[in-house]
Amino acid sequence: AKGSLLKVAAGLKSVSLCMGHAPAETIGKAAAVVVARPMTASAMSDANAPGLSPSLATVTILKGMIGAGILSIPLVFGKVGPSLAVPGYLVVSAICGFSVWRLITCKALLSQQDDPASEGEDEEVEERMELKDFGLGPLALVGGKVLGMPGLLLAGFGIIVSQLGFCVAYLDVIITTLRSPSLLGDGVSPFYYRVVLALVLGAGSLVRTLGTLAKISALALSVYAYLLIALVHWGIVQMMNGQAPPAQDVWKKLDMTGLGSWLGTCIFAQEAIVVSQYVYDDMKLKHHTEFLPVLTSSFAICAVLSCFIGGFGYASYGDSLKAEFYLNFPADSLDLQIAEVVLCLVLLPSFLIQMYPVACFVDELCSFLHPSLNGASDSESESFLNESHLISSLTPIFGRWFIVLLCSVLAAVLPDLDCVAGYSGSFAMSLIGFFLPPLCHMRLMSGKQSKFDWFMDIFLLLVGVAAVVLGIMNTSCS
């Protein structure tokens, strides 16, 4: 029996672990490796568990949109002027929301096309879609399923680069906050801050489950709410003391040279196309149209909050605004010190969550580089399996440490939050937000679209082209 198990195990390929995957198990004395299937959106929650409620779904999407990018909204609003930035942001928000809905529609069309006639076909379809996941989640599944390898590459590149952009932005915010006069100051070289931060995040990247990290990261919403209250308080103080710029100068300003940076940051600050796919799957809805109220309310709330923060922040501080608006608060204020400390703490687990899709991709990539178990003899199989399991366990660890190191280097090269948000939003996030949804929809419909659908698909593509061109041309890094 032992020899038979070893022969079976010798024909299996060990798949490296991904955060949240079931650990590899040993089969009896033979120590045979059980192949862990990659986690898909449907496997993220128990199949028998109730779906995510609309209220929790709305909060989850809001958490995906309200992040580090919103801290630089007042600065980029001032680059073009609030008279253009405020209504423009509402338009961009509506376009981003529609792009998410377009992709949800594609998922619904795929579900109809992949509805099998038998259970065997169902397993075959599921397996085929899992093979196109590569650890990148439902967005890559849709792109690969509809457009083949080009769609998978487009989705994969956009997801990886955009998530790395989030991670770099978080590091920039943490370093800038730590070096503020109200905390540690700039007496120590930022290099030492980055080394310590990299060690902490490298150790945290070894956490396999997302449950604990997600609960801690949820505190970030309360921190951003606290910063909003502080902005209103100190903004009113600015206006009462006559230190705010004249209202007519604020609302008359119009500068088109900052349009690219403004557009990229607006997309970066609210694009939730990745997290929306997971939320949609976890809601387990009978019909995809039931997701529309959740999506609409989420984007509407985020758009109103962002417009208020951008307009009010610039009206309070004018052109003296710093990259993160809370750095304009008085350095000796207690609320600023509390907000800075808590913000740094919640951004650490937020970094790890944003790194999750990239870590899963690296783990899947490591599985391809792992030596195959084929060809091992009975006498060599047991030691070979032990060695292979050791390698398969260590390789993902080095992969995650490499991601942390890469983000740390990029954050040192690009320490400007406005720069990171501009390039990541206008380039990477535009690919998965404005190119992938219309291309998938046009392919799925195959000429059966209405004139309105054709117009909206082409419109999304044009917006994507404009975002990429303006972002690359006008975004500047200090």
N, C-alpha and C positions, 0 to 999 in steps of 0.2 A: 504493500500500500504506500509505503514511503517513497519507493522508486517511482510509482505511478504519479504521485503528487509532484515529485521533482520534475518529471517529464512534462507534466501540464504547466508547471511554473516556468519551465525553460522556454515555453512557447509564448509567454506573456511578456508584454513590454511594460516596464514600471513607469507609471505616470507621476510626475512630481506634484507635490502638494500645492494647493492654492489657498489663500486665506479663506477660512470658512469651510474648506472641504473636509470630508471624513478622512481620518488618518488611515494609512495603510495598515492592514492587519496581517498576522502570521497564521498560517494554516497548520496546526499541529506541530509536530517535531520538524517538519520539512521546512518551516519558515517560508512558505510560499507567499508571494506578494499578491494581494487582491488589488486589482486596478480600480482606483477611485474615479468615478465619472465626474467630469467638470460640472461645477455648479451653474445651473441655468436660472433664469428668472423664476420659473415655476418651482424650482427646488429651494428657493430662498425661504419659503415658508411651508409649513406642513400642508399637504394637499387637503386634509380634512379640516383644517383650521378655517375660521371665518375670514372673509376678505377684509382688507383695510377699509375702515369707515371713511366717508367723505371728509369729515372734519380732520381726521388724522392725515389723510392723503393731502389735504390742502396745506397743513402745517409742514409736512415732509417736503413738498415742492417748494414752499417758501424758504425752508432751511437750505434747499439746494440753490436758490437764487440769491438770498441775502447772505452775502459773505464779504470777503476782503475787498472785492471790487466796489462795493457801495461806499467805502471809506474815501475813495478819491472822486466820487461823483461831484461834490461841490467844485473841486478844482477844474475838472473838464467842462463843467457847465460854464465856468467863468471864461474858458478859452474861446468859446463861441458866443457867449452871451445868453442869459436866461430866457430872453424873448424867443430865441430859436431853440434853445436846449430843452425847455420844458415841453412845448407841444411836440418837438421832434422825438423826445424820449417816449412819449405816449404812442406815437406812430411806430417807432422801432419795437416797443413792447408788444403792440398788436401784431406786428409782422412775425416776431419771434414766437408768440403764442400760436399763430396760425401754422407756422412751420412744424411745431410740435404736434399739432392736431393733424397735419397732413401725414406725418409719419405714423401716428396712431391709426389713421385710416388705412395706411398700407399694411399695418399689422393685422387689422381686421380682414382685409382682403386676402392676405396670406392664410389666415385661419380658415377662411371659406374654401380656398383652393386646396389646402392641405387636409381637409376633412376626409379621412380615409373610409373605405368601405368595410374594412376589417381591422381587427386588433393588430394583426401582423403588419399591415401597412402603416398603422399608427406608429408602431415601434420603429419602422424603417424611416418614416418621415422625421421622427424625433431624433433618431441617431444621425440622420443626414444634416439636420440643423445644428446639432451639437458639434459636429465636426467642423462647422463653419463659425463656431463661437470664438475659439482661440483665447478664451478667458476674458473677452471684452464685453460680454453681456448681450442683451437683446438688440441693441442698436447695430452691432456687428452682424447679428443673426439676420436682421432684415436686409442690410446692405448686401451680405453675401448670398442670401437666398434669392433676391430679386436681380441683382446686377452681376452676380458671380464674383470672381476674384477682383475685378476693378472696384466693385461696391464694397467688398471686404477691406481692401486696401484703403479706400477713401474713408470709410468709417473708422478703421483702426488708426490711421494716421491722425485724424481729427480728434479721436478720443484720447490717444496717448499724449499728443502735444497739448491739448487743452487741459488735461488733468495735470500734466507737468507744469503748465502755466499757473494753475491754482496753487500748486505746491510751492513754486517759486515766489508767488505773491504772498503767501502766508509767511515764508521765511523773511521776505523783505519787511513785512509789517512787524514781525517779532523783533528782528534786529533793530529796526528804527525805533520801536517802542522801548526796548531795553536801553538804548543809548540816549533816550530823552532826558532832559535835566531833572525831571521829577522822579526818575528811577536811578539807574546806574551811571548815567552821564556818558560822556565821550572820553573819559580819562584812560580807558582801556581800549586797545586796538580791536576793531570789529572782527579781526581774524580769530581771536580767542573765543569770542562769542559764537562764531560760526562752528568752530571745532567742537565746543561743548554741546551746542545744539545738534550737530550731526551725530554725536555719540548718543545723545538721548533719543533722537528719532530713530537711529539705527537699532537701538535696543527695543524701542516700541514697535518697530516694523515686524518683529518676530511674533507679535500677538496674532494668533490664528483666527480668532473670532471677531466679528464686527459688532456684536451686541453691546458689549461694555463701552466700546469706543463711540458708538452711536448715541448712547445715553449721555455720555459726557459731552459730546459735541452738541447735543440739543441745548446745552446751557448757552451756546453762542447766541441764540436768538434773544435771550434775556440780556446778554451783554450789549448787543446792538441796540436793543430797546433802551437800555440805560444810557448809551451814548447819544441816542436821539433826544432823550429828555435833557441830557446835559447840553446838547447843542442848542436846544430851544432856550434853556436858562441863560447860558452865556451869550447867546445871540441877542437876547432881549437886553442883557446888561450892556452889550456893545452899542446897541441902538439908543438906549436911555442915556448913556454917557457921551453920545455924539461921536463915537469912534467908528461907526459904520459908514460906508460910503453913501453919498446921496442916492436916493431911490431912483431919480431920473437918470443918473449915470449908469446905474446897474441895469435897468431895463432897456436902455437905449443902445447898449453895447451890442455890436454885431461884428464878428470876426470869423471869416470863413477859413482862415489858415489853420485853425485848430479843429476843423471838421473831422479829419481822419482819427485823431486821438479821441475825440468825443464819441464818435460812432463805435470805435473798437471797445472803449470802456463801457459804453451802454450795453453792448452785446455781452461783454464779459460779466457785467454785474447782474444780469438777469437770465441768461441763457440756461434753461433747465432741461434741455432735450435729453440728456443722459438719464438723470434721476427720474424724469417723467415716465420713461419706459418701464422702469422697475416698479414705480408706483401704480401704473396702469395694470401691470401683470398681477401685482399683489392685491388689488381691489377685487379681482375675480368677478368682473361684471358680466352680465348676460349679453349686453349689447354695448358696443364701444361708444355710442352716443351718451351713455350715462356718465362718461368721464368728462364730457364737455363742461358742465357747471363747475367741477373741481378745477379744471384747467383755467377757465375764464376767471374765476374768483382769485386764484393764486396770482395770475399775472396782473390782474387789476389792482390788488392790494400792493404788490411789489412796485408797480408803476407809480401809484399815488405816493407811496412812501419815498421812493427814489426822487421823484420830482420835488417833493417838499424838502428833502434833505439837500438836494442840489441847489434849488432856488433860494431857500432860506439861508443856507450856509454861505453862498456867495454874497447875498444881500447883507449878511452880518459882517463879513471879513473882507470882501472885495478881492483885489489882486494880491493881498497879503496871505492868502490861503496856502497852507502847506499840503504836501502830498496826501496825508491822512488828516482829515478835518479836526480830529480831537487834539492834535498837537498844537492847535491855536488856542486851546483853553489855557487859563493861567497855570503856570507850572507848580504853584504852591497850593492849588485847589485839591481837596481831599477826594472829590469824585473823580478827578482825572487820574490820580494815583491808583484808586481802586479799580477803575475801568481798565487801565493799562495792565495791571497785574493779572486780573481775571481774563482779559483778552488774550494775553500771552499763553495762559494756561489752557484755554479752550481751543486755541489755534493748533496746539500740539496734536491732540487727537483728530482735529479736523484735517490736518496734514495727512495723517495716516489713512483716513477715510478717502480723501481725494486720491491718494496713491494706490488705493485698492485695485482699480481696473488695470493700472500699469503693472502692479505686482502680479496679478493673475496672468497677464500676458507674458511676463518674464518667466513665470513658473511653467506655463505651457510651452514656451520656447525652450526652456531647460529640458523638458521631457523629450523633445526631439533630439537634443544633443546627448541625451543619456544613452549609454551603450545598451544595445539590445540583448535580451536574454536568449535569443535563438542560437542554437549551435552548441550549447553547453552540454557536456556529458553528465551522466548520472553522478560520477565520482566528484566532478567539479562543480555541480550545480549549487550545492548547499553553501559552499564558501563564496561562490560567485554571487549568489542571491544576497548574502550578508553584505558583501562589498558593494553591490549595486544599490542596496537599500540605504547604505551609509552615504553613498554619493548622491542619491536622489534626495536625501534629507538635507545635505549640506549645500547643494547647489542653489536651491531657492533662497537660502539664507544669504549667500553671497550676492545673489541677484537683487534682493531687497536693499542690502547695504550699498550696492552700486547705484540704485535709484536715489537713495538718500544723498550719496556723495555727488551724483550728477546734479541734483536740485541745489545742493549747497554751492557748487561751483557756479551754476547759472545765476543764483541769487547774488553771488559776489560780483559777477560780471555785469549783471543788470539789477542794481540795487534800487531802481526807481519803480515804484508801484504803478505809476501812470504809464510808463513804458511797457511793462509786462502786461498790464491789462489791455493796452491798446493793440499790441501785436497779437497776443493770444486771442482776444476777442474778434478782431477783424480778419485774422487769417485762419487759425485752427478751428475756432468755433463756428466760423462762417461756413466751413466745408461741411460740417455735420448738421448745421442749422438751416442753411440756405441752398446747398447743392444736393445733398443726399435725399431729403424728402421729396422735392419735385421730380428728381430723376427716377426714384423708385416708383412714384405715383404714375408718371408717364409710361414707364415700362409695364406696370401691372395693368393699367387701363388699356394699353395697346390700341390707341386711336379711338376708344369709346368715350373719351372725355367730352364734357360739354364745353361750350365756348368760355364759360366762366372758369372752369377747371384749367383749361389751356392758358387763359390769361393769368391766373394766379400762379401756376407752375412757372411760367416764363418770368413773371414778376419776381418770384422768389430767386430765380437764377440771376436776374439782373441786380437785385439787391445784394446778392452774394458777391458778384463781380465788383460792384461799387464798394462794398465793405473791404474787400481784399486790396483793391487798388488804392483807395483813400487811406486805409490803415498803413500800408507800406510807405506811401508817399509822404504822409503828414505826421505820423507818429515819431516823436523825437525822444531820445533818451539822454538824461543829464549825466 
